[in-house]
Structure formats: structure tokens, C-alpha cells
Amino acid sequence: MKFIESPAELYAHAIAFEREAAERYGEFAERMHDEGREALAEVFAMLATAEAEHLETLLARTDGIALPAIDAERYKWLDAGAPETPARELIFRLMTPRHALAIALHAEQRAQAFFEHVFWTASDPALRVLAREMAEEERDHVSLVSALLGDTAEQTLDTTLIFAK
């Protein structure tokens, strides 16, 4: 993993994480709503709003600051193709609530690990403080999504419909 050397670089990565999270949570909310899973749709919508607010905060903090270009593709939760691609459509057709939560949990854990890595490897005290703040925010997201995942039952095939006469 590359060392982050400046607050501007850390902000560039954080913006990429938050932008992807806001978009995916919004997409997951829409999917769960389409399936009639309103409670989970509301949770994903709330997370999408929270991530969008974090994104806006980061963009406001960095207004007028030259941010380095980074490869935002590495923060994608799903494939990097367009939302209309057949493979992506198949993922959404087969995705259960637990799958969506597992994808979200993995992404939140990756973000947390990234910011913790910066905290432990940065020599600049201000950068360490910023990284710790971001890691704590992600830790809260990990806890929330992990709890939701634990409370969400795995879907099973209803064999009574298959074998009914």
C-alpha cells in the first residue's frame, strides 16, 4: 500500500471513498425498494444520505485546494462497467439483502483499513489526526452495517412452492 504524504492526498482518497459509497448505497436503496423491502431500503437511503453529506463536507473542506489525481476505480464496490451492463444487471437481479450488506461491509472495512494504515504510517501529526477522524467515521459505519448483516436472515428457497401439487 502506498504511503499517503499530505492532507490533500488523504482528502482525494476520502472523496473517492465517499462518492462511491453514496452512489452504491443509493443504488442499493433503490433495489431494495423495488423488491418491497422497505425497512432495508430506508436504511440504505439513510446511509446514502449520510455518505453524501460526508462527501459534501469533504468537498467544502477542500474547496480551493489542489487535490492530486488518484485512481478512483480502485474504490469501486462492484465492477467498473456502466450501470447498464448485463453483468451488473445480473448482480442486482441475484443480490439478496445479505449480499448487499456484505458488499457494503467489505467496502466500509476497506475504507477503515485504509485510513488506519495512514494513521499508523504518517509522520505528520496533522495528517495522523485527520486519518484517525476518518478511520473512526468508517469504524462507525462498519459497526452499523455489521449489526444489520447479523440481523438479516439469509434467504432460502421455499421448497413448498416447488413440491406443491
Salt bridges, closest charged atoms under 4 A:
GLU9 OE2 - LYS2 NZ 2.55
GLU18 OE1 - HIS54 ND1 3.64
GLU20 OE2 - ARG24 NH1 2.71
GLU20 OE1 - LYS76 NZ 3.41
GLU23 OE1 - ARG24 NH1 3.82
GLU27 OE1 - ARG24 NE 2.62
GLU27 OE1 - ARG88 NH2 2.88
GLU35 OE2 - ARG31 NH2 2.97
GLU35 OE1 - ARG37 NE 2.84
GLU38 OE2 - HIS33 ND1 2.93
GLU51 OE1 - HIS54 ND1 3.68
GLU51 OE2 - HIS141 ND1 3.07
ASP79 OD1 - ARG88 NH1 3.37
GLU108 OE1 - HIS141 ND1 3.29
GLU116 OE2 - ARG139 NH2 3.02
GLU133 OE2 - ARG61 NH2 2.81
GLU137 OE2 - HIS54 ND1 3.12
GLU138 OE1 - HIS141 ND1 3.54
GLU154 OE1 - ARG98 NE 3.31
